[in-house]
Amino acid sequence: MVIALEMGLNSPPVGINVFVVKGIAEGVPLNTIFRGIWPFWFAMLAALCFVFLLPDIALLLPTTMFR
């Protein structure tokens, strides 16, 4: 759920995190910032698909705590 929320906060039309970066780096155009987030966005998408297909990865740490 956290990965999906972060993807929403980084992608258009909302892109709250991108506008925060724009406020900090005032000289950088917004288009450049959006182009820079796509590799990270696709990496998060791959991680989300990986966890969706293999949920034991996400449950590894909690199951080791309760053994």
PDB file of N, CA, C and O in Angstrom:
ATOM      1  N   MET A   1       0.820  -1.175   0.000  1.00  0.00           N
ATOM      2  CA  MET A   1       0.000   0.000   0.000  1.00  0.00           C
ATOM      3  C   MET A   1       0.880   1.260   0.000  1.00  0.00           C
ATOM      4  O   MET A   1       0.560   2.244  -0.667  1.00  0.00           O
ATOM      5  N   VAL A   2       1.965   1.223   0.736  1.00  0.00           N
ATOM      6  CA  VAL A   2       2.840   2.391   0.807  1.00  0.00           C
ATOM      7  C   VAL A   2       3.496   2.657  -0.544  1.00  0.00           C
ATOM      8  O   VAL A   2       3.649   3.810  -0.946  1.00  0.00           O
ATOM      9  N   ILE A   3       3.882   1.601  -1.238  1.00  0.00           N
ATOM     10  CA  ILE A   3       4.498   1.771  -2.557  1.00  0.00           C
ATOM     11  C   ILE A   3       3.500   2.379  -3.530  1.00  0.00           C
ATOM     12  O   ILE A   3       3.856   3.269  -4.303  1.00  0.00           O
ATOM     13  N   ALA A   4       2.257   1.912  -3.504  1.00  0.00           N
ATOM     14  CA  ALA A   4       1.232   2.452  -4.396  1.00  0.00           C
ATOM     15  C   ALA A   4       0.938   3.917  -4.080  1.00  0.00           C
ATOM     16  O   ALA A   4       0.738   4.717  -4.994  1.00  0.00           O
ATOM     17  N   LEU A   5       0.909   4.274  -2.810  1.00  0.00           N
ATOM     18  CA  LEU A   5       0.689   5.671  -2.441  1.00  0.00           C
ATOM     19  C   LEU A   5       1.850   6.556  -2.896  1.00  0.00           C
ATOM     20  O   LEU A   5       1.639   7.668  -3.379  1.00  0.00           O
ATOM     21  N   GLU A   6       3.057   6.060  -2.739  1.00  0.00           N
ATOM     22  CA  GLU A   6       4.220   6.835  -3.176  1.00  0.00           C
ATOM     23  C   GLU A   6       4.219   7.016  -4.693  1.00  0.00           C
ATOM     24  O   GLU A   6       4.622   8.068  -5.191  1.00  0.00           O
ATOM     25  N   MET A   7       3.777   6.017  -5.417  1.00  0.00           N
ATOM     26  CA  MET A   7       3.678   6.154  -6.869  1.00  0.00           C
ATOM     27  C   MET A   7       2.682   7.249  -7.231  1.00  0.00           C
ATOM     28  O   MET A   7       2.914   8.019  -8.163  1.00  0.00           O
ATOM     29  N   GLY A   8       1.581   7.320  -6.503  1.00  0.00           N
ATOM     30  CA  GLY A   8       0.592   8.360  -6.752  1.00  0.00           C
ATOM     31  C   GLY A   8       1.097   9.746  -6.389  1.00  0.00           C
ATOM     32  O   GLY A   8       0.741  10.730  -7.039  1.00  0.00           O
ATOM     33  N   LEU A   9       1.920   9.829  -5.361  1.00  0.00           N
ATOM     34  CA  LEU A   9       2.446  11.126  -4.959  1.00  0.00           C
ATOM     35  C   LEU A   9       3.554  11.618  -5.882  1.00  0.00           C
ATOM     36  O   LEU A   9       3.902  12.799  -5.853  1.00  0.00           O
ATOM     37  N   ASN A  10       4.105  10.740  -6.687  1.00  0.00           N
ATOM     38  CA  ASN A  10       5.178  11.126  -7.606  1.00  0.00           C
ATOM     39  C   ASN A  10       4.717  11.323  -9.035  1.00  0.00           C
ATOM     40  O   ASN A  10       5.450  11.913  -9.829  1.00  0.00           O
ATOM     41  N   SER A  11       3.542  10.857  -9.392  1.00  0.00           N
ATOM     42  CA  SER A  11       3.139  10.891 -10.794  1.00  0.00           C
ATOM     43  C   SER A  11       2.071  11.953 -11.041  1.00  0.00           C
ATOM     44  O   SER A  11       1.343  12.337 -10.125  1.00  0.00           O
ATOM     45  N   PRO A  12       1.983  12.424 -12.281  1.00  0.00           N
ATOM     46  CA  PRO A  12       0.959  13.412 -12.613  1.00  0.00           C
ATOM     47  C   PRO A  12      -0.424  12.767 -12.542  1.00  0.00           C
ATOM     48  O   PRO A  12      -0.497  11.550 -12.714  1.00  0.00           O
ATOM     49  N   PRO A  13      -1.485  13.455 -12.311  1.00  0.00           N
ATOM     50  CA  PRO A  13      -1.625  14.906 -12.181  1.00  0.00           C
ATOM     51  C   PRO A  13      -1.368  15.425 -10.770  1.00  0.00           C
ATOM     52  O   PRO A  13      -1.201  16.631 -10.587  1.00  0.00           O
ATOM     53  N   VAL A  14      -1.332  14.552  -9.773  1.00  0.00           N
ATOM     54  CA  VAL A  14      -1.150  15.039  -8.404  1.00  0.00           C
ATOM     55  C   VAL A  14       0.295  15.446  -8.197  1.00  0.00           C
ATOM     56  O   VAL A  14       0.580  16.640  -8.096  1.00  0.00           O
ATOM     57  N   GLY A  15       1.204  14.511  -8.133  1.00  0.00           N
ATOM     58  CA  GLY A  15       2.630  14.782  -8.069  1.00  0.00           C
ATOM     59  C   GLY A  15       3.059  15.721  -6.961  1.00  0.00           C
ATOM     60  O   GLY A  15       3.890  16.602  -7.185  1.00  0.00           O
ATOM     61  N   ILE A  16       2.506  15.548  -5.765  1.00  0.00           N
ATOM     62  CA  ILE A  16       2.817  16.446  -4.654  1.00  0.00           C
ATOM     63  C   ILE A  16       4.328  16.495  -4.398  1.00  0.00           C
ATOM     64  O   ILE A  16       4.890  17.574  -4.210  1.00  0.00           O
ATOM     65  N   ASN A  17       4.980  15.338  -4.391  1.00  0.00           N
ATOM     66  CA  ASN A  17       6.425  15.311  -4.127  1.00  0.00           C
ATOM     67  C   ASN A  17       7.212  16.064  -5.192  1.00  0.00           C
ATOM     68  O   ASN A  17       8.243  16.670  -4.898  1.00  0.00           O
ATOM     69  N   VAL A  18       6.726  16.024  -6.422  1.00  0.00           N
ATOM     70  CA  VAL A  18       7.413  16.727  -7.510  1.00  0.00           C
ATOM     71  C   VAL A  18       7.313  18.236  -7.304  1.00  0.00           C
ATOM     72  O   VAL A  18       8.271  18.963  -7.568  1.00  0.00           O
ATOM     73  N   PHE A  19       6.171  18.705  -6.839  1.00  0.00           N
ATOM     74  CA  PHE A  19       6.018  20.136  -6.595  1.00  0.00           C
ATOM     75  C   PHE A  19       6.845  20.588  -5.391  1.00  0.00           C
ATOM     76  O   PHE A  19       7.284  21.737  -5.341  1.00  0.00           O
ATOM     77  N   VAL A  20       7.058  19.705  -4.430  1.00  0.00           N
ATOM     78  CA  VAL A  20       7.947  20.027  -3.309  1.00  0.00           C
ATOM     79  C   VAL A  20       9.382  20.187  -3.818  1.00  0.00           C
ATOM     80  O   VAL A  20      10.088  21.118  -3.432  1.00  0.00           O
ATOM     81  N   VAL A  21       9.804  19.262  -4.693  1.00  0.00           N
ATOM     82  CA  VAL A  21      11.149  19.378  -5.277  1.00  0.00           C
ATOM     83  C   VAL A  21      11.250  20.650  -6.102  1.00  0.00           C
ATOM     84  O   VAL A  21      12.287  21.313  -6.085  1.00  0.00           O
ATOM     85  N   LYS A  22      10.195  21.004  -6.821  1.00  0.00           N
ATOM     86  CA  LYS A  22      10.189  22.237  -7.617  1.00  0.00           C
ATOM     87  C   LYS A  22      10.345  23.459  -6.719  1.00  0.00           C
ATOM     88  O   LYS A  22      11.010  24.422  -7.102  1.00  0.00           O
ATOM     89  N   GLY A  23       9.747  23.434  -5.537  1.00  0.00           N
ATOM     90  CA  GLY A  23       9.885  24.547  -4.612  1.00  0.00           C
ATOM     91  C   GLY A  23      11.296  24.674  -4.072  1.00  0.00           C
ATOM     92  O   GLY A  23      11.759  25.779  -3.788  1.00  0.00           O
ATOM     93  N   ILE A  24      11.983  23.545  -3.927  1.00  0.00           N
ATOM     94  CA  ILE A  24      13.353  23.581  -3.417  1.00  0.00           C
ATOM     95  C   ILE A  24      14.334  23.955  -4.528  1.00  0.00           C
ATOM     96  O   ILE A  24      15.208  24.801  -4.334  1.00  0.00           O
ATOM     97  N   ALA A  25      14.187  23.325  -5.685  1.00  0.00           N
ATOM     98  CA  ALA A  25      15.073  23.591  -6.833  1.00  0.00           C
ATOM     99  C   ALA A  25      14.340  24.507  -7.801  1.00  0.00           C
ATOM    100  O   ALA A  25      13.776  24.050  -8.795  1.00  0.00           O
ATOM    101  N   GLU A  26      14.351  25.777  -7.512  1.00  0.00           N
ATOM    102  CA  GLU A  26      13.540  26.729  -8.277  1.00  0.00           C
ATOM    103  C   GLU A  26      13.994  26.901  -9.725  1.00  0.00           C
ATOM    104  O   GLU A  26      13.178  27.228 -10.587  1.00  0.00           O
ATOM    105  N   GLY A  27      15.264  26.691 -10.003  1.00  0.00           N
ATOM    106  CA  GLY A  27      15.770  26.905 -11.355  1.00  0.00           C
ATOM    107  C   GLY A  27      15.532  25.742 -12.303  1.00  0.00           C
ATOM    108  O   GLY A  27      15.775  25.867 -13.504  1.00  0.00           O
ATOM    109  N   VAL A  28      15.061  24.610 -11.784  1.00  0.00           N
ATOM    110  CA  VAL A  28      14.865  23.424 -12.612  1.00  0.00           C
ATOM    111  C   VAL A  28      13.425  23.405 -13.123  1.00  0.00           C
ATOM    112  O   VAL A  28      12.492  23.526 -12.329  1.00  0.00           O
ATOM    113  N   PRO A  29      13.230  23.255 -14.434  1.00  0.00           N
ATOM    114  CA  PRO A  29      11.860  23.213 -14.967  1.00  0.00           C
ATOM    115  C   PRO A  29      11.101  21.981 -14.473  1.00  0.00           C
ATOM    116  O   PRO A  29      11.691  20.935 -14.207  1.00  0.00           O
ATOM    117  N   LEU A  30       9.790  22.129 -14.359  1.00  0.00           N
ATOM    118  CA  LEU A  30       8.939  21.053 -13.876  1.00  0.00           C
ATOM    119  C   LEU A  30       8.980  19.835 -14.798  1.00  0.00           C
ATOM    120  O   LEU A  30       8.907  18.698 -14.333  1.00  0.00           O
ATOM    121  N   ASN A  31       9.096  20.072 -16.090  1.00  0.00           N
ATOM    122  CA  ASN A  31       9.183  18.980 -17.058  1.00  0.00           C
ATOM    123  C   ASN A  31      10.423  18.119 -16.814  1.00  0.00           C
ATOM    124  O   ASN A  31      10.367  16.896 -16.937  1.00  0.00           O
ATOM    125  N   THR A  32      11.524  18.751 -16.475  1.00  0.00           N
ATOM    126  CA  THR A  32      12.760  18.021 -16.189  1.00  0.00           C
ATOM    127  C   THR A  32      12.612  17.166 -14.943  1.00  0.00           C
ATOM    128  O   THR A  32      13.112  16.042 -14.895  1.00  0.00           O
ATOM    129  N   ILE A  33      11.938  17.683 -13.950  1.00  0.00           N
ATOM    130  CA  ILE A  33      11.731  16.915 -12.722  1.00  0.00           C
ATOM    131  C   ILE A  33      10.845  15.709 -12.998  1.00  0.00           C
ATOM    132  O   ILE A  33      11.131  14.610 -12.522  1.00  0.00           O
ATOM    133  N   PHE A  34       9.768  15.901 -13.763  1.00  0.00           N
ATOM    134  CA  PHE A  34       8.893  14.776 -14.090  1.00  0.00           C
ATOM    135  C   PHE A  34       9.620  13.722 -14.922  1.00  0.00           C
ATOM    136  O   PHE A  34       9.393  12.527 -14.733  1.00  0.00           O
ATOM    137  N   ARG A  35      10.490  14.146 -15.840  1.00  0.00           N
ATOM    138  CA  ARG A  35      11.266  13.172 -16.606  1.00  0.00           C
ATOM    139  C   ARG A  35      12.243  12.414 -15.717  1.00  0.00           C
ATOM    140  O   ARG A  35      12.553  11.253 -15.986  1.00  0.00           O
ATOM    141  N   GLY A  36      12.725  13.053 -14.671  1.00  0.00           N
ATOM    142  CA  GLY A  36      13.669  12.414 -13.768  1.00  0.00           C
ATOM    143  C   GLY A  36      13.055  11.383 -12.835  1.00  0.00           C
ATOM    144  O   GLY A  36      13.759  10.507 -12.333  1.00  0.00           O
ATOM    145  N   ILE A  37      11.743  11.476 -12.594  1.00  0.00           N
ATOM    146  CA  ILE A  37      11.124  10.520 -11.669  1.00  0.00           C
ATOM    147  C   ILE A  37      10.707   9.224 -12.339  1.00  0.00           C
ATOM    148  O   ILE A  37      10.461   8.237 -11.645  1.00  0.00           O
ATOM    149  N   TRP A  38      10.620   9.188 -13.652  1.00  0.00           N
ATOM    150  CA  TRP A  38      10.097   7.987 -14.323  1.00  0.00           C
ATOM    151  C   TRP A  38      10.902   6.722 -14.065  1.00  0.00           C
ATOM    152  O   TRP A  38      10.289   5.675 -13.859  1.00  0.00           O
ATOM    153  N   PRO A  39      12.236   6.744 -14.061  1.00  0.00           N
ATOM    154  CA  PRO A  39      12.951   5.500 -13.747  1.00  0.00           C
ATOM    155  C   PRO A  39      12.615   4.969 -12.351  1.00  0.00           C
ATOM    156  O   PRO A  39      12.495   3.761 -12.149  1.00  0.00           O
ATOM    157  N   PHE A  40      12.468   5.877 -11.402  1.00  0.00           N
ATOM    158  CA  PHE A  40      12.122   5.467 -10.045  1.00  0.00           C
ATOM    159  C   PHE A  40      10.681   4.970  -9.973  1.00  0.00           C
ATOM    160  O   PHE A  40      10.376   4.034  -9.234  1.00  0.00           O
ATOM    161  N   TRP A  41       9.795   5.604 -10.746  1.00  0.00           N
ATOM    162  CA  TRP A  41       8.399   5.194 -10.774  1.00  0.00           C
ATOM    163  C   TRP A  41       8.272   3.778 -11.349  1.00  0.00           C
ATOM    164  O   TRP A  41       7.515   2.960 -10.827  1.00  0.00           O
ATOM    165  N   PHE A  42       9.006   3.496 -12.408  1.00  0.00           N
ATOM    166  CA  PHE A  42       8.951   2.155 -12.990  1.00  0.00           C
ATOM    167  C   PHE A  42       9.597   1.122 -12.067  1.00  0.00           C
ATOM    168  O   PHE A  42       9.165  -0.030 -12.036  1.00  0.00           O
ATOM    169  N   ALA A  43      10.615   1.515 -11.325  1.00  0.00           N
ATOM    170  CA  ALA A  43      11.205   0.608 -10.339  1.00  0.00           C
ATOM    171  C   ALA A  43      10.205   0.297  -9.230  1.00  0.00           C
ATOM    172  O   ALA A  43      10.120  -0.843  -8.772  1.00  0.00           O
ATOM    173  N   MET A  44       9.449   1.300  -8.797  1.00  0.00           N
ATOM    174  CA  MET A  44       8.406   1.051  -7.789  1.00  0.00           C
ATOM    175  C   MET A  44       7.300   0.169  -8.350  1.00  0.00           C
ATOM    176  O   MET A  44       6.755  -0.674  -7.636  1.00  0.00           O
ATOM    177  N   LEU A  45       6.965   0.356  -9.622  1.00  0.00           N
ATOM    178  CA  LEU A  45       5.950  -0.491 -10.253  1.00  0.00           C
ATOM    179  C   LEU A  45       6.423  -1.936 -10.321  1.00  0.00           C
ATOM    180  O   LEU A  45       5.646  -2.855 -10.062  1.00  0.00           O
ATOM    181  N   ALA A  46       7.679  -2.141 -10.664  1.00  0.00           N
ATOM    182  CA  ALA A  46       8.224  -3.501 -10.699  1.00  0.00           C
ATOM    183  C   ALA A  46       8.222  -4.121  -9.311  1.00  0.00           C
ATOM    184  O   ALA A  46       7.889  -5.296  -9.158  1.00  0.00           O
ATOM    185  N   ALA A  47       8.591  -3.341  -8.296  1.00  0.00           N
ATOM    186  CA  ALA A  47       8.574  -3.855  -6.923  1.00  0.00           C
ATOM    187  C   ALA A  47       7.163  -4.183  -6.483  1.00  0.00           C
ATOM    188  O   ALA A  47       6.944  -5.188  -5.808  1.00  0.00           O
ATOM    189  N   LEU A  48       6.206  -3.353  -6.851  1.00  0.00           N
ATOM    190  CA  LEU A  48       4.810  -3.602  -6.496  1.00  0.00           C
ATOM    191  C   LEU A  48       4.295  -4.872  -7.165  1.00  0.00           C
ATOM    192  O   LEU A  48       3.610  -5.670  -6.525  1.00  0.00           O
ATOM    193  N   CYS A  49       4.613  -5.069  -8.432  1.00  0.00           N
ATOM    194  CA  CYS A  49       4.204  -6.295  -9.127  1.00  0.00           C
ATOM    195  C   CYS A  49       4.880  -7.515  -8.518  1.00  0.00           C
ATOM    196  O   CYS A  49       4.263  -8.570  -8.375  1.00  0.00           O
ATOM    197  N   PHE A  50       6.145  -7.364  -8.163  1.00  0.00           N
ATOM    198  CA  PHE A  50       6.893  -8.468  -7.571  1.00  0.00           C
ATOM    199  C   PHE A  50       6.288  -8.882  -6.230  1.00  0.00           C
ATOM    200  O   PHE A  50       6.149 -10.074  -5.954  1.00  0.00           O
ATOM    201  N   VAL A  51       5.932  -7.916  -5.406  1.00  0.00           N
ATOM    202  CA  VAL A  51       5.321  -8.216  -4.109  1.00  0.00           C
ATOM    203  C   VAL A  51       3.908  -8.761  -4.293  1.00  0.00           C
ATOM    204  O   VAL A  51       3.464  -9.609  -3.519  1.00  0.00           O
ATOM    205  N   PHE A  52       3.204  -8.283  -5.308  1.00  0.00           N
ATOM    206  CA  PHE A  52       1.858  -8.784  -5.578  1.00  0.00           C
ATOM    207  C   PHE A  52       1.901 -10.245  -6.025  1.00  0.00           C
ATOM    208  O   PHE A  52       1.054 -11.044  -5.627  1.00  0.00           O
ATOM    209  N   LEU A  53       2.885 -10.588  -6.851  1.00  0.00           N
ATOM    210  CA  LEU A  53       2.987 -11.960  -7.340  1.00  0.00           C
ATOM    211  C   LEU A  53       3.568 -12.911  -6.299  1.00  0.00           C
ATOM    212  O   LEU A  53       3.211 -14.088  -6.265  1.00  0.00           O
ATOM    213  N   LEU A  54       4.458 -12.409  -5.454  1.00  0.00           N
ATOM    214  CA  LEU A  54       5.093 -13.223  -4.414  1.00  0.00           C
ATOM    215  C   LEU A  54       4.879 -12.559  -3.046  1.00  0.00           C
ATOM    216  O   LEU A  54       5.797 -11.922  -2.530  1.00  0.00           O
ATOM    217  N   PRO A  55       3.699 -12.695  -2.458  1.00  0.00           N
ATOM    218  CA  PRO A  55       3.426 -11.992  -1.198  1.00  0.00           C
ATOM    219  C   PRO A  55       4.271 -12.479  -0.025  1.00  0.00           C
ATOM    220  O   PRO A  55       4.363 -11.787   0.989  1.00  0.00           O
ATOM    221  N   ASP A  56       4.880 -13.638  -0.138  1.00  0.00           N
ATOM    222  CA  ASP A  56       5.732 -14.126   0.945  1.00  0.00           C
ATOM    223  C   ASP A  56       6.940 -13.212   1.178  1.00  0.00           C
ATOM    224  O   ASP A  56       7.503 -13.195   2.273  1.00  0.00           O
ATOM    225  N   ILE A  57       7.335 -12.459   0.158  1.00  0.00           N
ATOM    226  CA  ILE A  57       8.449 -11.529   0.314  1.00  0.00           C
ATOM    227  C   ILE A  57       8.087 -10.450   1.332  1.00  0.00           C
ATOM    228  O   ILE A  57       8.891 -10.104   2.197  1.00  0.00           O
ATOM    229  N   ALA A  58       6.867  -9.923   1.218  1.00  0.00           N
ATOM    230  CA  ALA A  58       6.434  -8.876   2.137  1.00  0.00           C
ATOM    231  C   ALA A  58       6.171  -9.426   3.532  1.00  0.00           C
ATOM    232  O   ALA A  58       6.257  -8.692   4.516  1.00  0.00           O
ATOM    233  N   LEU A  59       5.857 -10.691   3.621  1.00  0.00           N
ATOM    234  CA  LEU A  59       5.518 -11.294   4.908  1.00  0.00           C
ATOM    235  C   LEU A  59       6.698 -11.996   5.565  1.00  0.00           C
ATOM    236  O   LEU A  59       6.533 -12.592   6.629  1.00  0.00           O
ATOM    237  N   LEU A  60       7.874 -11.943   4.968  1.00  0.00           N
ATOM    238  CA  LEU A  60       9.034 -12.638   5.497  1.00  0.00           C
ATOM    239  C   LEU A  60       9.425 -12.143   6.886  1.00  0.00           C
ATOM    240  O   LEU A  60       9.588 -12.949   7.802  1.00  0.00           O
ATOM    241  N   LEU A  61       9.575 -10.849   7.053  1.00  0.00           N
ATOM    242  CA  LEU A  61       9.982 -10.307   8.338  1.00  0.00           C
ATOM    243  C   LEU A  61       8.924 -10.515   9.436  1.00  0.00           C
ATOM    244  O   LEU A  61       9.280 -10.939  10.536  1.00  0.00           O
ATOM    245  N   PRO A  62       7.637 -10.231   9.176  1.00  0.00           N
ATOM    246  CA  PRO A  62       6.655 -10.487  10.242  1.00  0.00           C
ATOM    247  C   PRO A  62       6.560 -11.961  10.646  1.00  0.00           C
ATOM    248  O   PRO A  62       6.344 -12.259  11.821  1.00  0.00           O
ATOM    249  N   THR A  63       6.714 -12.877   9.705  1.00  0.00           N
ATOM    250  CA  THR A  63       6.625 -14.288  10.077  1.00  0.00           C
ATOM    251  C   THR A  63       7.835 -14.742  10.874  1.00  0.00           C
ATOM    252  O   THR A  63       7.715 -15.628  11.720  1.00  0.00           O
ATOM    253  N   THR A  64       8.995 -14.154  10.623  1.00  0.00           N
ATOM    254  CA  THR A  64      10.165 -14.531  11.419  1.00  0.00           C
ATOM    255  C   THR A  64      10.082 -13.961  12.832  1.00  0.00           C
ATOM    256  O   THR A  64      10.688 -14.515  13.750  1.00  0.00           O
ATOM    257  N   MET A  65       9.363 -12.894  13.021  1.00  0.00           N
ATOM    258  CA  MET A  65       9.228 -12.305  14.362  1.00  0.00           C
ATOM    259  C   MET A  65       8.332 -13.149  15.246  1.00  0.00           C
ATOM    260  O   MET A  65       8.523 -13.173  16.462  1.00  0.00           O
ATOM    261  N   PHE A  66       7.363 -13.841  14.675  1.00  0.00           N
ATOM    262  CA  PHE A  66       6.397 -14.584  15.473  1.00  0.00           C
ATOM    263  C   PHE A  66       6.715 -16.060  15.571  1.00  0.00           C
ATOM    264  O   PHE A  66       5.886 -16.824  16.066  1.00  0.00           O
ATOM    265  N   ARG A  67       7.856 -16.485  15.131  1.00  0.00           N
ATOM    266  CA  ARG A  67       8.235 -17.905  15.259  1.00  0.00           C
ATOM    267  C   ARG A  67       8.918 -18.177  16.542  1.00  0.00           C
ATOM    268  O   ARG A  67       9.301 -19.316  16.809  1.00  0.00           O
TER     269      ARG A  67
END
